[in-house]
Amino acid sequence: MNKHPLNAQVIARICHDLISPIGAIGNGVELLHESNGPSPELDLIAQSADTARHKVNFFRVAFDGPRPGAMLSGSEFSQILCDMFANARMQVSVINAPAQLSRDAARLFMLLTLCIENALPLGGQLSLEHGNNDWVFDGHGRRVEVDPSLWNHLTVGEPLPEQSAARVHFPLARQALEGQGQQLKFLAEETNFVLRLA
C-alpha cells in the first residue's frame, strides 16, 4: 500500500501540472521584450510569473508528505526558501546551510517559516542559521504577534480550536515535528522572535 498521503499526491500533481505553463508565460514575456522592448505591463507579468514559479517550487516541498531517505542540497533548499519570500513583506536568509539535508527536514523548516511569517504581520527579516546540532530561526520586525492557540498546538500539541486553510501550516508543522521526534522552543518579544530546533 502506498503510504504517501493522498493529499500530498494531489499537491504534487498540481505543482507538476502548473510549472510548465508558468514557465511558458515567462518565456513568452521574454520574447515580447525582445520584439517590442520593455514596458511596465510586461514587467508586471514577468514578476507575477516568477512569483508563481517560486511559490510552486516552495509548495512542492512544503506541502509534500514524508519522504524518508530523500535528500535535498543545502543550496537548493536556500534558493527555494529565499525565492519564495523575495517579494514578500518578510525577507528570508539562510546561514551556514549544510551541503545536504533530508527532504523531510527541509519541509519542516519551510512550514516553520510560514508559521513565523504569521508572527510578523508587518513583515521583517528572518534568518535560519545552522549550528553544530541545531537550527535557530531569528526573526525581527516592527511588531510580533503570537496566537497562543496556534503556537501551543505547534509546541505541545494542544488541539486547535478550529481548522483554517490560511493556517494549515501549523498542524502540518506539528505532524512533521512528531514524525521526526523533534521539539522546538521559541521566545517572542515585542519586535524579536527566536525559534530553536534541536
VENGIFEN-V554051 format. One record per residue. RES is the residue in one letter. PHI is phi as a letter, one per 40 degrees, with the letter a starting at -180 (none if undefined). OMEGA is omega in degrees with one decimal (NA if undefined). Layout:
RES_PHI_OMEGA, RES_PHI_OMEGA
//
This chain:
M_none_179.1, N_c_-177.7, K_c_177.6, H_c_-173.8, P_d_-177.4, L_c_-179.7, N_c_177.1, A_c_176.7, Q_c_176.7, V_c_178.8, I_d_179.9, A_c_179.9, R_c_179.6, I_c_-179.6, C_c_179.6, H_c_-176.4, D_c_-177.9, L_c_-170.8, I_c_-179.2, S_c_178.2, P_c_177.1, I_c_176.2, G_c_179.1, A_c_176.8, I_c_178.7, G_c_178.8, N_c_178.3, G_c_178.4, V_c_178.1, E_c_178.6, L_c_177.5, L_c_175.6, H_d_-177.3, E_c_-176.1, S_c_-174.2, N_b_-176.5, G_g_-177.9, P_c_176.0, S_a_178.7, P_d_-179.0, E_c_179.3, L_c_178.2, D_c_179.6, L_c_178.5, I_c_-179.4, A_c_179.2, Q_c_179.5, S_c_178.1, A_c_177.6, D_c_179.5, T_c_179.3, A_c_-179.8, R_c_179.6, H_c_178.8, K_c_179.7, V_c_179.1, N_c_179.2, F_c_-177.5, F_c_-178.2, R_c_177.2, V_c_-173.0, A_c_-175.8, F_b_173.9, D_c_174.1, G_c_177.5, P_d_177.6, R_b_-178.4, P_d_177.5, G_g_179.5, A_c_-176.9, M_b_177.2, L_b_178.7, S_c_178.7, G_c_-179.7, S_c_178.9, E_c_176.3, F_d_-179.1, S_c_-178.7, Q_c_-179.0, I_c_-176.4, L_c_-178.0, C_c_177.4, D_c_-178.5, M_d_-174.9, F_b_-175.9, A_d_-178.5, N_b_-179.2, A_c_178.1, R_c_177.3, M_b_177.4, Q_c_-173.6, V_b_173.4, S_b_178.6, V_b_-176.7, I_b_177.0, N_f_177.4, A_c_178.3, P_c_179.2, A_d_178.2, Q_a_171.2, L_a_-179.1, S_c_178.2, R_c_178.2, D_c_176.9, A_c_178.1, A_d_178.1, R_c_179.2, L_c_-177.7, F_c_178.0, M_c_177.7, L_c_178.5, L_c_176.9, T_c_175.7, L_c_177.8, C_c_-179.9, I_c_176.3, E_d_176.1, N_c_-177.9, A_c_177.4, L_b_-172.4, P_c_179.1, L_c_179.9, G_g_-179.4, G_i_179.5, Q_b_176.8, L_b_174.2, S_b_173.6, L_b_-177.7, E_b_179.0, H_c_177.2, G_b_-178.1, N_c_-176.5, N_b_-177.1, D_a_175.0, W_b_177.0, V_b_176.6, F_b_-174.4, D_b_-176.9, G_b_177.7, H_b_178.1, G_a_179.6, R_c_179.4, R_a_174.8, V_b_177.3, E_b_-179.5, V_b_175.4, D_c_-175.3, P_d_-177.6, S_c_179.8, L_c_-175.4, W_c_172.3, N_c_175.0, H_c_-176.6, L_c_-172.8, T_c_-175.2, V_b_174.4, G_g_176.1, E_c_-178.7, P_c_174.8, L_c_178.8, P_c_178.4, E_a_176.5, Q_c_-179.8, S_a_178.5, A_c_-178.4, A_c_-177.6, R_b_-176.3, V_c_-179.7, H_c_178.9, F_c_177.0, P_c_177.2, L_c_177.7, A_c_177.5, R_c_177.9, Q_c_179.8, A_c_176.9, L_c_-179.8, E_c_-179.2, G_c_-179.2, Q_b_179.0, G_g_-178.5, Q_b_176.1, Q_b_177.4, L_b_173.5, K_b_178.0, F_a_176.8, L_b_-179.6, A_b_174.7, E_b_-173.2, E_d_-178.1, T_b_-177.8, N_b_178.4, F_a_-179.3, V_b_178.4, L_b_-178.6, R_b_178.7, L_b_178.8, A_a_NA
//
